[in-house]
Amino acid sequence: MSQPDTPRRGKVAVIGAGFYGSTTAQRLAEYDIFEEVVLTDIIDGKPEGLALDMNQSRPIEGFETRVTGQTTGRSGDGYEAVAGSGIVVITAGLPRKPGMSRMDLIEVNAKIVRDVVENVVKHAPEAVLIVVSNPLDEMTALAAKVSGFPSSRVMGQAGMLDTARFSYFVAEKLGVPAGSVRTLTLGSHGDTMVPVPSACSVSGRPLGELLPAEEIDKLVTRTRNGGGEIVGLLKTGSAYYAPSAAAARMARAVAADSGDVMPVCAWVDGEYGISGVYLGVEAEIGSAGVRRVVQRDLSDTELAALREAAEAVRAKQADVAALLRAGDAALSRFASAKAALSRSCASQGGAGPARRRGPRHRRGRRHRTRRSRSDWMARSPGPRPAGRRRA
Ligand SMILES: NC(=O)c1ccc[n+]([C@@H]2O[C@H](COP(=O)([O-])OP(=O)(O)OC[C@H]3O[C@@H](n4cnc5c(N)ncnc54)[C@H](O)[C@@H]3O)[C@@H](O)[C@H]2O)c1
């Protein structure tokens, strides 16, 4: 509903007008708190068409936020439209297809996110960046590096989504309202997602009192594979209703300077004994982005899992940053080597997300994260098999 007494303020830009970007723009517009929502894409006419459509829903939905669509060129033309944005949500990039891991997107999405961030920085140098492109932790680190922004002004969306998925599965299992469930996941958006059972409850009762441990484990596994489950059903793209709800809430917390505490991908500097990495943690969100990382008491097992996730993510983020400095050719070789190793793991453990998360895959992943960059570069890329080509 329109909020005539609430002044609409500021401008938020959403880069990438695909499923995630367009639903995020729509949610942001319907909040009716911004003066303008800008939606951009490189596909000629797509953002303009979607913006026109969204504006035409204003008389029905009763919001007055103006939506502006803008096609951008490869050389950065059109980015003037994002000038003055206080928040920029980066959704540009390919989504997964069935059988792909988020890491399979790294080559193409790293180039896209780098280009986008370089252009955003020129026109919205004061913005808070909310990254959603996958692989999320790596793309968030990359955006921070390319932008040169203070780490507090760059964050990624993953934990809100993983936590929401976990809460929904618990609610469905117990037949209770989704709003009565509190869950939490930390760590990375992927295999090293860290569920935090000690923070999970239903109407204030600890989850462990309501479900046996093996049932909770099943829900955790389904949450960890939550994105893949939807990719497998859709076959042509990935989830966007719950993801866009999460990104829009983060943007709203920034716009409102709310101080809300949310699980986000944020720069960790000493919390939980972890430093120098973008990682899924709880953070207090305000107008300047992350006000502070909120540290909670974790069990020994949870803390160990979080530290393990941090080391896995740190290795990948360092690789990407170093290879970006080395240029496009090096980035391509890195991605090809990574895909070759992923294929070799799949052929040992079976293709597909569920099989690859078995013990054999975990051994493989630990092994990989300990490799140096030169190990990666020395691997022969090899041909990409049919059916696994990126779009
Ligand atoms: N973090 C999360 O929780 C989460 C959840 C779901 C999806 N994702 C990721 O979000 C991204 C977008 O997903 P989607 O479903 O919207 O995909 P999509 O294919 O529907 O849309 C992507 C859009 O990005 C645009 N694009 C590509 N290069 C661009 C550039 N340089 N500048 C501007 N736009 C550009 C494309 O033209 C396309 O319209 C994917 O990387 C996906 O994996 C993340």
Ligand as a Chemical Component Dictionary entry (heavy atoms), coordinates in Angstrom:
data_LIG
# 
_chem_comp.id                   LIG 
_chem_comp.type                 NON-POLYMER 
_chem_comp.pdbx_formal_charge   0 
_chem_comp.three_letter_code    LIG 
# 
loop_
_chem_comp_atom.comp_id 
_chem_comp_atom.atom_id 
_chem_comp_atom.alt_atom_id 
_chem_comp_atom.type_symbol 
_chem_comp_atom.charge 
_chem_comp_atom.model_Cartn_x 
_chem_comp_atom.model_Cartn_y 
_chem_comp_atom.model_Cartn_z 
_chem_comp_atom.pdbx_ordinal 
LIG N1  N1  N 0  23.206 -15.514 -3.494  1  
LIG C1  C1  C 0  22.126 -16.261 -3.629  2  
LIG O1  O1  O 0  21.537 -16.696 -2.670  3  
LIG C2  C2  C 0  21.608 -16.544 -5.016  4  
LIG C3  C3  C 0  20.361 -17.198 -5.178  5  
LIG C4  C4  C 0  19.880 -17.384 -6.471  6  
LIG C5  C5  C 0  20.638 -16.966 -7.571  7  
LIG N2  N2  N 1  21.853 -16.359 -7.369  8  
LIG C6  C6  C 0  22.677 -15.900 -8.472  9  
LIG O2  O2  O 0  22.166 -14.651 -8.972  10 
LIG C7  C7  C 0  22.585 -14.490 -10.329 11 
LIG C8  C8  C 0  21.389 -14.060 -11.191 12 
LIG O3  O3  O 0  20.423 -15.088 -11.205 13 
LIG P1  P1  P 0  19.125 -14.950 -12.140 14 
LIG O4  O4  O 0  18.226 -16.054 -11.781 15 
LIG O5  O5  O -1 18.601 -13.559 -12.102 16 
LIG O6  O6  O 0  19.761 -15.196 -13.592 17 
LIG P2  P2  P 0  19.162 -14.694 -14.990 18 
LIG O7  O7  O 0  19.878 -15.438 -16.046 19 
LIG O8  O8  O 0  17.675 -14.723 -14.960 20 
LIG O9  O9  O 0  19.584 -13.158 -15.060 21 
LIG C9  C9  C 0  20.897 -12.712 -15.120 22 
LIG C10 C10 C 0  20.862 -11.380 -15.845 23 
LIG O10 O10 O 0  22.165 -10.786 -15.763 24 
LIG C11 C11 C 0  22.316 -10.049 -16.957 25 
LIG N3  N3  N 0  23.698 -9.677  -17.179 26 
LIG C12 C12 C 0  24.736 -10.447 -17.606 27 
LIG N4  N4  N 0  25.848 -9.703  -17.702 28 
LIG C13 C13 C 0  25.525 -8.464  -17.304 29 
LIG C14 C14 C 0  26.242 -7.253  -17.164 30 
LIG N5  N5  N 0  27.543 -7.166  -17.445 31 
LIG N6  N6  N 0  25.586 -6.151  -16.734 32 
LIG C15 C15 C 0  24.255 -6.202  -16.446 33 
LIG N7  N7  N 0  23.530 -7.326  -16.553 34 
LIG C16 C16 C 0  24.143 -8.438  -16.979 35 
LIG C17 C17 C 0  21.752 -11.005 -18.021 36 
LIG O11 O11 O 0  21.505 -10.337 -19.247 37 
LIG C18 C18 C 0  20.511 -11.517 -17.325 38 
LIG O12 O12 O 0  19.368 -10.739 -17.652 39 
LIG C19 C19 C 0  23.220 -15.818 -10.737 40 
LIG O13 O13 O 0  24.625 -15.740 -10.661 41 
LIG C20 C20 C 0  22.685 -16.795 -9.706  42 
LIG O14 O14 O 0  23.532 -17.909 -9.529  43 
LIG C21 C21 C 0  22.323 -16.157 -6.111  44 
# 
loop_
_chem_comp_bond.comp_id 
_chem_comp_bond.atom_id_1 
_chem_comp_bond.atom_id_2 
_chem_comp_bond.value_order 
_chem_comp_bond.pdbx_ordinal 
LIG N1  C1  SING 1  
LIG C1  O1  DOUB 2  
LIG C1  C2  SING 3  
LIG C2  C3  SING 4  
LIG C2  C21 DOUB 5  
LIG C3  C4  DOUB 6  
LIG C4  C5  SING 7  
LIG C5  N2  DOUB 8  
LIG N2  C6  SING 9  
LIG N2  C21 SING 10 
LIG C6  O2  SING 11 
LIG C6  C20 SING 12 
LIG O2  C7  SING 13 
LIG C7  C8  SING 14 
LIG C7  C19 SING 15 
LIG C8  O3  SING 16 
LIG O3  P1  SING 17 
LIG P1  O4  DOUB 18 
LIG P1  O5  SING 19 
LIG P1  O6  SING 20 
LIG O6  P2  SING 21 
LIG P2  O7  DOUB 22 
LIG P2  O8  SING 23 
LIG P2  O9  SING 24 
LIG O9  C9  SING 25 
LIG C9  C10 SING 26 
LIG C10 O10 SING 27 
LIG C10 C18 SING 28 
LIG O10 C11 SING 29 
LIG C11 N3  SING 30 
LIG C11 C17 SING 31 
LIG N3  C12 SING 32 
LIG N3  C16 SING 33 
LIG C12 N4  DOUB 34 
LIG N4  C13 SING 35 
LIG C13 C14 SING 36 
LIG C13 C16 DOUB 37 
LIG C14 N5  SING 38 
LIG C14 N6  DOUB 39 
LIG N6  C15 SING 40 
LIG C15 N7  DOUB 41 
LIG N7  C16 SING 42 
LIG C17 O11 SING 43 
LIG C17 C18 SING 44 
LIG C18 O12 SING 45 
LIG C19 O13 SING 46 
LIG C19 C20 SING 47 
LIG C20 O14 SING 48 
# 
